């Protein structure tokens, strides 16, 4: 879901984009700390340090900014990861770097899981789009890697969802719940699983 589809009041000026960004950043904290139902528009504007009326220049309602926030979090996450895997020499390196980047992102955005999990019940279409957007981009990356003979042929849609699922729960367990283990160590362990599988050498 792109920005225009979640909000018809897309700002045209840099100042407008900055103000909208401040509102989204404030909404991330407000929804993450209080949940959708207890969060308030006034709470968002107070956190953003803008007048209450300014909110309605950019969003019609609490639900609209929540939907926009889910799309915004998806965009931020994908951009963050893409920038950190773009120079990878091969797909396995990209997988390792991508997992490490995702773990770091989750640790920097502690409200991410709260917001996305709640979206399943508040705005299911936005919730589905959050993951299907990731999955389609992932599928295309795997397909390109296969074309370059970096990975073998397979069902790339299924692989994409499986790999995303692994990252989601790794981020939950080792970032949202407990971030004591290094992201480098965790990414290396997952990369080993992806590259070597689970069978012992004697059975390969």
C-alpha positions in Angstrom: 0.0 0.0 0.0 1.6 3.3 -1.0 1.3 6.6 0.8 -1.3 8.0 -1.5 -3.6 5.0 -1.0 -3.6 5.5 2.8 -4.0 9.3 2.8 -5.5 11.6 0.2 -3.9 14.6 1.9 -0.3 13.8 0.8 1.7 17.0 1.3 3.3 18.7 -1.6 5.9 20.7 0.2 9.0 19.7 2.1 7.7 21.4 5.3 4.4 19.5 4.9 6.2 16.2 4.5 8.3 16.9 7.6 5.2 17.7 9.6 3.5 14.5 8.4 6.6 12.6 9.3 6.6 14.1 12.8 3.0 13.0 13.2 3.8 9.5 12.1 6.8 9.3 14.4 4.6 10.5 17.3 1.9 8.0 16.3 4.4 5.1 16.4 5.1 6.0 20.1 1.5 6.7 21.0 0.1 3.5 19.5 3.0 1.4 20.6 2.7 2.5 24.3 -1.1 2.8 24.6 -2.5 0.5 21.9 -5.0 1.6 19.2 -8.1 1.9 21.4 -6.4 3.9 24.2 -4.3 6.1 22.0 -5.6 9.5 21.1 -5.2 12.1 18.5 -4.4 14.7 21.1 -1.7 12.3 22.5 -0.2 12.1 19.0 -0.2 15.9 18.5 1.3 16.5 21.9 4.1 14.1 21.2 4.6 15.7 17.8 4.5 19.2 19.3 1.9 20.4 16.8 -1.5 22.0 17.2 -4.5 19.6 17.3 -5.9 21.2 14.1 -2.7 20.4 12.3 -3.5 16.7 12.5 -6.6 17.1 10.3 -4.5 18.8 7.6 -2.9 15.4 7.0 -5.3 12.8 8.4 -9.0 12.4 8.8 -9.1 10.1 11.8 -7.1 8.0 14.3 -7.8 4.9 12.1 -6.4 6.7 9.0 -3.1 7.6 10.7 -2.9 4.1 12.1 -3.2 2.6 8.6 -0.7 5.2 7.3 1.7 4.2 10.1 1.5 0.5 9.2 2.4 1.4 5.6 5.1 3.8 6.8 6.7 1.1 9.0 6.7 -1.3 6.1 8.4 1.3 3.9 11.0 2.2 6.6 11.8 -1.5 7.3 12.2 -2.4 3.6 14.3 0.6 2.8 16.5 0.1 5.8 17.2 -3.6 4.9 17.5 -2.9 1.1 20.2 -0.2 1.7 22.2 -2.7 3.8 22.1 -5.6 1.4 22.4 -3.7 -1.8 26.2 -4.3 -2.1 26.0 -8.0 -1.2 28.1 -10.2 -3.5 25.7 -13.1 -3.4 22.3 -14.2 -2.1 23.6 -15.9 1.0 25.5 -12.8 2.1 22.3 -10.8 1.4 20.3 -13.1 3.7 22.8 -12.7 6.5 23.0 -9.0 6.2 19.3 -8.7 5.8 18.6 -10.6 9.0 21.2 -8.5 10.9 19.7 -5.3 9.5 16.2 -6.4 10.5 17.3 -7.3 14.1 18.9 -3.8 14.4 15.7 -2.1 13.0 13.5 -3.9 15.5 15.8 -2.9 18.4 15.6 0.7 17.2 11.8 0.6 16.9 10.6 -1.1 20.0 6.9 -0.5 19.2 7.0 -2.3 15.8 5.6 -5.6 16.9 2.9 -4.0 19.1 1.7 -1.9 16.1 1.8 -4.7 13.5 0.2 -7.3 15.7 -2.6 -4.9 16.6 -3.1 -4.1 12.9 -4.3 -7.6 12.4 -7.5 -6.7 14.3 -7.7 -2.9 13.7 -6.9 -2.8 10.0 -6.6 -6.3 8.6 -6.1 -5.1 5.0 -3.1 -3.0 6.1 -1.8 -5.9 8.1 -1.9 -8.2 5.1 -0.4 -5.6 2.8 2.5 -5.2 5.3 3.5 -8.8 4.8 2.5 -9.4 1.2 4.5 -6.4 0.1 7.6 -7.9 1.9 6.9 -11.3 0.4 6.6 -10.2 -3.2 9.8 -8.2 -3.0 11.5 -11.2 -1.4 10.2 -13.5 -4.1 11.5 -11.3 -6.8 15.0 -11.2 -5.1 15.1 -15.0 -4.9 14.1 -15.3 -8.5 16.8 -12.9 -9.6 19.3 -14.8 -7.5 18.3 -18.1 -9.2 18.7 -16.5 -12.6 22.2 -15.5 -11.6 22.7 -19.2 -10.4 23.3 -18.1 -6.8 20.6 -20.4 -5.5 18.8 -23.4 -6.9 15.4 -23.5 -8.5 12.4 -23.8 -6.2 9.1 -22.4 -5.1 10.2 -18.9 -4.5 6.9 -17.7 -3.1 6.9 -20.4 -0.5 10.5 -19.8 0.3 9.9 -16.0 0.7 7.1 -16.6 3.2 9.2 -19.1 5.1 12.2 -16.9 5.3 10.1 -13.9 6.3 8.4 -16.0 9.0 11.8 -17.0 10.4 12.9 -13.4 10.5 9.7 -12.2 12.2 10.0 -14.7 15.0 13.7 -14.2 15.4 13.1 -10.5 15.7 10.4 -11.1 18.3 12.5 -13.5 20.4 15.9 -11.9 20.1 15.1 -8.2 19.7 11.7 -7.4 21.1 11.8 -9.8 24.0 15.5 -10.0 24.7 18.3 -8.3 22.8 21.2 -9.6 24.8 22.6 -11.7 21.9 24.4 -9.9 19.1 22.7 -9.5 15.8 25.9 -10.6 14.0 25.9 -14.0 15.9 22.2 -14.6 15.2 22.5 -13.7 11.5 25.4 -16.0 11.2 23.5 -18.9 12.8 20.6 -18.4 10.4 22.8 -18.1 7.4 24.4 -21.4 8.4 21.0 -23.0 8.5 20.0 -21.6 5.1 23.2 -22.7 3.4 23.8 -26.0 5.1 20.4 -27.2 6.1 19.8 -29.5 9.0 21.0 -32.9 7.6 24.3 -34.1 8.9 27.1 -34.3 6.3 26.9 -38.1 6.3 23.3 -38.0 5.0 23.9 -35.4 2.2 
